[in-house]
Amino acid sequence: MKMKMKYAVLVCFAVLATACTKETAEAPIVPEAENVIEIEGELLSVVNDHRIAQGLNALDYSAVAYEYANEHTDYMIAKGSISHDNFSARASKISAEERAEYVAENVAKDYDNATEAFLGWLDSSSHKSTMEGEFTHTAVSVKKNDAGNFYFTQIFFR
């Protein structure tokens, strides 16, 4: 089992080395009323709606994945850029806690809402593949940096 998990993590990391960002000359205008918790819920719904429309299973929410997604979102904000840094460590911890055999993640920044982030991922073959992958659980973390820009981390596992 341990060998299988390591292989899955390495394959996943190699496939998901890209990230998604909306390039703009100026910081996006973010309505003050937008709540990150609402955006997280909307993104989970949009991803599940897409999966169902593709004939795939809806993903169950995982508090463990949410914990690690939040930690990674904080890390990216502190670093000032999106990345999959330390993905292998995150995947190993999730695998140990949830007995997951395969873990993946999508990250993004600078999108103004859940729909834009989803469409950005959908437009990227590697991110789309992750959203449509053979997973059973997910969680998404959305946070704003001091400038008001959103950062997104969504973790998937089975």
N, C-alpha and C positions, 0 to 999 in steps of 0.2 A: 504493500500500500504506500509506504513512504516513497519508494522509487517512482510510482505512478504520479504522485502528487508533485514531486520535483520536476518531472518531465512536463506536466501540464503547466506549471508555473513558468518554466522557461519558454515553452512554446507560446504561451499567452503573452509574456513580456515582449517577445520578439515581434509578435503580430501587432501589439498595441503600443509601439514606441512612438506613434504619432499622437498629437493632441489637436484640439480644435479651438480656434480663436477667431473672433471677428475683428479684422483689421480696420481701424478707423484712425483718422488723423486727430480726432478729438475724443475725449472721454465721452461715453454715451450718457445721454440724459436719462436718469432713472427717477421715475415718480416716487416721491417719498412714501406714498401709501403702500407700495409693494412690500410685502412681508416675505422674508426668505423662507419661512416655514410653508407659506402658501405656495411658493414657487417649487419647493421640494415636492410637495404633494401633487402639484400640477404636472411636474416632470415625470413622476412615477406613473401617474394616470395616462399621460400621453404615450409613454413607452409601452405600457401594458395594452392600451388601445391599439397601438401599432402592431404589437405582437399578436393580438387576437385577430386583427384584420388579416394577418399573414398566415392564420391557421395554427399559431403557436400558443403555448400555455401562457397564462398571466403569471407574473412573478410575485411571490410572497415577499413581504417586507421582512428584513432582518435587522434587529437592533445591533447585532455584532458588526455587520457590514456598515451600519450607520456610524458606529463609533470610529471605525477605521477610516471611513470616508471623511468624517469631520476632522480627524487628525491630519489627514493628507491635505484637505482644503486649507486648514490653518498653516500648514507647512508651505503650500504654494503661495499663499498671501504673504507670509514672512519673506519668502524668497523673491517675490515680485514677478513670478512667471509660472506658467503651467508646466507640469512634468509628470513622469511616472517614476520619479526617484523613489527608491526603497520599496518598489512594488513587490519584489520577491519576499521581503520581510513581512509586508502586510498580508500577502497571499498565504504565507506559511502560518501566520498567527490565526487567520480566519480558518484555514484548513484544520488546524489543531483544535480550535474552539468549536467549530461547526461540523467537523468531519467532512469538509468539502473536498471534492476530488479535483475541481477545476475552478479557478478564480480569474476574473478579468476586471478591467475598469476602463471607463471613459472619463476624460477630463476636458474642461473647456473654461474659457473666461471671456469677459467683455460682452456677453450676450445680455440683452435687456430683460428677457423673460424666459420661461420654460419652453415656449414654442420655438423661439429662435435657437436656443441651445439644442433642442431636439432636431430641428431642421439642419443645423450645422453638422450634427453627428450623422444624420441620415444621408447627408451629401458626401460623407467620407466613407469609402468602402470598408476600412478597418473598423470604424466606429459602428457603422450599420451592421456589420457582421457580428460585432459584440452584442448589440441590442437584440439581434435576431438569433443569438446563439442558444445552445441547449443548456439553459440555466433554469434554476428553480427559485432562486432568491435574489433580492437586490435591496439597495438603499442608495439614496442620493443626498449629498450634502451641498447646500448652496450658502455661500457667505459673501459679504461685501468687504472690500478693503477700505482703507481710510478715505480713498478718493470716490467711493461709492460704486466701484466696479464689481460685478459679480464674478465669483469663481465657482466652478461646479466639479464635483467628483461623484461618479456613480460606480458602485462596485456590484458585480454580478458573481454568483457562484452556484454550483450544483453539488 
